[in-house]
């Protein structure tokens, strides 16, 4: 798990530098801060969304939609709805690499921001 997080961090860090060259055509501290903010935010958003879904927050909503809507032209019975897996059980990947990578990218961004303002 720690190895996945470390490799994801290395890929994200390199992607930040590569995107800076592709978008801005140069690498500056300000461009690195801007891009790392968006990348860290995306990873943190995905991790928090995964935590929320795995926690069962949306299970009641999906159960209600299954009871309300028609599937392939027929009304579902209570047994058919209860046999369906809840959405929290459908997500099988772990959120910790995403969370660790988002926090590491956020920490790198804050360090770079501190250097940018106090150099």
N, C-alpha and C positions, 0 to 999 in steps of 0.2 A: 504494500500500500504506500509506503514511504517512497519507494523507488518510482512508482507511477506519478506521485506528486512532484518529485524532483524532476523527472523527465518532462512532465507537463509544464513545469516552471521554466525549464531551459528552452523549450519550444516557444512558450509565450514570450519570454524575454527576447529571443531571436526574432520572433515575429514582430515585436514592437520596433526593434531596430530596422528590420527590413521594410516594414510599413512606413517608417519615417523617411527612408530613402525613396520609396515608391510614391508617396503622397507629396512630401515637401521637397524632395530632391536634395536633401541634406539632413544631417543629424545634429540637432542642437538639443540642449537640455530641456528647453521649453517644449519642443516637439515630442521628445521622449516622455515628458510628464503628461502631456495631453493624451497621447496614444495609450500610455500605460493606465491612465485613469479609465478609459473606455474598456480596455481589455480586462482590467481587474473588476470593473463594474459588471461586465458580462458574465464573468465566472462566478462572482458572488451572487448575482441574480439567479443563475442556473442552479447553484448550490442551494440557495434558500427556497427556490421553487420546488426543488426535489425534496427537501426536508418537509415542506408543507404538504406535498402530495403524498409522500410516504407516511406521514403522520396520520393520514386518513381524513384530512380536512374536506376534501372534495368527494368523499365516498357517498355522503348523503345527497349531494347535488346530483351525482351521476345516477344514483339509485332512483331519485325522483324523475330524472329524464327518461330512464329506462321504463318506468311505470307509465309515463305520460305518452311517449311517442310510440308510433307503430313501427314494427320491424318487418320489412318485406311484405307489406300489405296486410299483416295480421296483428291482432292485439296480443301482447305477451301475457302469459298467466303469471301468477305469483311465484310458482315453482320455477318457471323459466328465468324470472328475474333474480331469484335467490341463488340459482345455480351459477349465474355469471360472476366472474371474479371481480372484486372491487378494484378500483383504479390504483389503490395503494399497494395491492399485491402484484400488479402488472409491472411496476418499476423494479428492476432487479439490480441495477448498478448502484455502487456506493457513491455518496455525495462528498465524502471526505477529500478525495484528490482535487475536486473542483473548489471546495472551500479553502483548503490549504493553499492552492495556487492563487486564488483570488486574494487571500490575506497577504501572501508573500509579495504579489505584484503591487498591492496597495501599500505595503511597507516600503518597497523600493521606490514607489512614486512619492511617498511622503518624505523619504530621505532626499530624493532628488529635488523636491520642492523646497526643503529646508536649505539645501546647498544653493539653489537658485536665488533665494531671497537673502541669504546671509553670506554671500561670497564677496 
